[in-house]
Amino acid sequence: MDNGPEFLGEAFVQWAKAHRMAIQYIQPGKPNQNAYIERFNRTYREEVLDVHLFARLEDVREASWRFTIDYNEHRPHDGLGGMTPAEFRQQHKARLSTSELSA
């Protein structure tokens, strides 16, 4: 993750430790080390947060849920060879099952 103040605070660090998560920060000045999440964050901001005026937290949750379904199940991703994440996951599971049968 990047070195933003929201990820450097003691509360976050303690929460991560309590959930047995290792924190790996990118090197300062190297945003390309975090390119996938930065791309996702930009897409989410442009397609959800910048498009709607939310009156309630529940409205944000609903818009985010709809975005997540579209992003994972309907939208092809170049980084996945033009497949949706759902298709990629299914293909990966099938490969694992095939390799387990042949072992």
C-alpha positions in Angstrom: 0.0 0.0 0.0 1.1 3.6 -0.3 2.5 5.7 2.5 -0.5 7.9 3.0 -1.3 9.0 6.5 -4.4 6.8 6.6 -2.1 3.8 6.4 0.6 5.0 8.7 -1.5 5.7 11.8 -1.1 3.7 14.9 -4.8 2.6 15.0 -4.5 1.1 11.5 -1.2 -0.6 12.3 -2.7 -2.1 15.5 -5.8 -3.2 13.7 -3.6 -5.0 11.0 -1.6 -6.7 13.7 -4.7 -7.9 15.5 -6.0 -9.4 12.3 -2.6 -11.0 11.5 -2.0 -8.9 8.4 1.5 -7.9 7.3 1.7 -4.4 5.9 4.0 -3.9 2.9 4.4 -0.3 1.9 5.6 0.8 -1.5 8.9 2.7 -1.8 8.4 6.5 -1.5 8.2 8.0 -5.0 7.3 4.7 -6.7 3.6 4.7 -7.3 4.0 2.2 -10.1 4.5 -0.4 -7.3 0.9 0.1 -6.4 -0.5 0.5 -9.9 -3.4 -2.0 -9.8 -5.0 -0.6 -6.7 -4.4 3.0 -7.9 -6.2 2.2 -11.1 -9.1 0.6 -9.2 -9.3 3.6 -6.9 -9.4 6.0 -9.8 -12.1 3.9 -11.5 -14.2 3.7 -8.3 -13.8 7.4 -7.7 -14.8 8.4 -11.2 -17.7 6.0 -11.6 -19.2 6.0 -8.2 -18.0 8.8 -5.9 -17.8 11.6 -8.5 -21.1 10.6 -10.2 -23.5 10.6 -7.2 -24.4 13.0 -4.5 -25.1 10.7 -1.5 -27.5 11.6 1.3 -26.9 8.5 3.4 -24.2 6.0 4.1 -26.6 3.3 3.0 -26.7 5.0 -0.5 -22.9 4.8 -0.7 -23.0 1.1 0.2 -25.7 0.4 -2.4 -23.8 2.2 -5.2 -20.6 0.5 -4.2 -22.3 -2.9 -4.2 -23.7 -2.3 -7.7 -20.3 -1.1 -8.9 -18.6 -4.2 -7.4 -21.0 -6.6 -9.2 -20.4 -4.8 -12.5 -16.7 -4.6 -12.0 -16.2 -8.3 -11.1 -18.9 -10.0 -13.1 -19.6 -8.0 -16.2 -16.6 -5.9 -17.1 -13.7 -7.5 -19.0 -10.3 -6.6 -17.7 -7.2 -6.2 -20.0 -5.0 -7.6 -17.3 -7.0 -10.8 -17.2 -6.9 -11.3 -21.0 -10.3 -9.8 -21.6 -12.1 -11.9 -19.0 -14.1 -10.7 -16.1 -12.7 -11.5 -12.7 -15.5 -14.0 -12.2 -14.6 -15.8 -15.5 -10.9 -15.7 -14.5 -11.7 -17.2 -11.1 -13.8 -20.0 -12.7 -11.0 -20.8 -15.2 -8.4 -20.8 -12.4 -10.6 -23.2 -10.3 -11.0 -25.5 -13.4 -7.2 -25.6 -13.9 -6.6 -26.4 -10.2 -9.2 -29.2 -10.4 -7.6 -30.6 -13.6 -4.1 -30.5 -12.1 -5.4 -32.3 -8.9 -6.9 -35.1 -11.0 -3.7 -35.6 -12.9 -1.5 -35.6 -9.8 
